[in-house]
């Protein structure tokens, strides 16, 4: 099976910290670019640490002929800083942004200009009108800091009503969690594309650590199989590719608007999953 006309794929990168990483990422984006993604997104470092890295990476991807979407977080920033970043993006003909709160560094007292992501979305709309396609985050398994599932849905509703065009979910392995979230949004009249975030499985200890931090559940049967492989990296990758491919196929069959891969700046696993789905390079 290949994608339906309305279904698009995209990939997330993080800004590389070394010249070697930069060169490697350009090769990865060139490889994944053969799959005709809608865009590549690039994460945003809090407190100025990798903010320049984000724009540098985005511009290099654009120079390769691909669409790129920088993540934008307000943690540690003022409205003036955000305004300047938006103007810089506009000047480089960047027209898509992923608007997020971002991670709050431990010990931070002043989180920045806004309290909630919907306020950032509103600010972008006030400053730039409809120039940017704005993506926001969604949490089918509920944000780890949300007071309740209902409160989390209300937060998402505020982001959509503030002007978000579409959403990318936190990664998940429970197909039913995505279905329930989309159905709940439909009942609330939130008719925006909600693109599943997809995490390839290549390293169990890393996956477990990420999942603990972001609240993504690894089903017991998957955990036990991965634990059983111990340090057998190839078996972990093979099993992980099968499991995630099956999840993606179910999502596409359901009619999701696309798939957003958390690539970890690697091409191999995302490519393998896409091949299993009938999405291949020329």
C-alpha positions, -999 to +999 in steps of 0.1 A: +000+000+000+011+036-007-002+068+008-035+082-002-034+117-018-043+135+014-017+115+035+017+130+039+049+121+057+073+143+076+104+139+097+118+156+128+154+165+133+173+182+161+201+207+154+235+189+153+261+201+178+292+193+157+304+198+121+304+160+117+268+159+128+259+187+105+274+169+075+257+137+085+223+153+089+225+169+054+231+134+041+201+120+061+178+148+049+189+141+013+181+104+017+148+109+034+139+137+010+136+110-017+104+099+000+089+133-009+081+145+026+058+174+032+085+190+054+113+184+079+108+199+113+137+210+135+136+212+173+143+243+193+167+245+222+156+264+253+175+294+267+194+302+236+215+271+236+205+258+201+182+285+188+208+295+162+213+259+155+176+256+146+176+284+121+209+273+106+196+237+102+163+249+087+181+271+061+204+243+051+174+220+046+157+247+025+189+251+004+185+214-005+151+222-019+129+209+009+103+225+031+114+230+067+095+239+098+113+253+129+100+245+163+093+276+183+093+277+221+090+307+244+107+292+274+134+318+285+123+342+258+106+376+258+079+387+233+106+409+217+128+379+211+099+358+197+089+388+175+125+390+161+126+352+155+093+354+136+106+383+115+138+363+107+118+333+096+095+354+074+126+370+058+138+336+048+104+326+034+098+300+061+060+295+062+055+267+087+061+266+125+057+240+152+046+261+182+054+245+216+059+254+252+092+234+252+110+218+281+115+240+312+150+236+325+151+226+362+155+255+385+139+280+360+118+306+378+109+328+348+095+305+320+093+335+296+067+355+278+037+332+280+022+305+303+005+283+278+010+272+241-023+288+230-009+322+240+021+316+217-002+306+189-023+338+194+008+359+194+021+344+162-013+351+146-014+387+159+021+394+147+021+376+113-015+370+103-019+339+082+018+338+070+026+306+090+010+272+090+011+265+127+015+230+140+009+223+177+013+193+200-013+168+209-012+140+235-034+109+228-021+094+261-025+127+279+003+152+287+022+140+318+016+174+336-021+176+327-045+176+357-068+152+339-077+138+304-105+164+302-081+192+311-057+181+285-084+181+258-094+216+269-058+227+265-057+213+230-090+230+222-076+264+233-046+259+209-069+251+180-092+280+187-061+303+190-053+296+154-035+263+151-038+247+116-029+212+125-013+190+152+014+165+157+010+139+184+034+127+210+045+093+199+025+063+211+022+026+205-014+022+215-035+026+183-067+029+204-054+059+222-051+078+190-085+068+178-101+078+210-083+112+210-094+120+174-130+110+182-130+132+213-118+161+193-145+155+166-171+156+194-157+189+205-159+203+169-121+204+166-118+197+129-080+200+123-056+173+109-041+154+138-009+137+125+004+107+145+040+111+158+059+079+151+090+068+170+111+041+154+124+015+179+161+011+178+174+012+214+153-001+243+170+018+271+168+051+253+131+045+243+122+036+280+139+068+292+121+090+266+088+073+273+091+079+311+098+116+305+070+122+280+043+099+293+042+075+263+032+040+273+052+011+260+028-018+261+039-047+284+042-072+255+065-049+236+086-041+267+090-078+275+100-087+240+126-058+239+139-067+273+144-103+261+166-092+233+191-077+258+220-062+238+210-078+205+207-045+186+198-061+153+169-081+168+156-050+186+157-031+153+140-059+133+112-064+159+108-026+163+105-021+126+078-048+124+058-034+154+059+002+143+052-007+106+020-025+117+010+005+139+015+029+109-004+006+086-034+006+110-032+044+113-031+049+075-060+024+071-080+044+097-075+075+075-050+095+095-037+126+076-001+114+076+028+102+097+054+124+114+086+104+122+108+113+151+139+103+132+166+110+159+187+123+129+189+088+115+175+076+081+177+038+083+148+029+106+123+054+092+132+042+057+127+006+066+092+014+080+083+034+050+094+006+027+071-018+046+043+007+040+050+008+002+065+043+005+099+040-012+126+060-028+127+061-066 
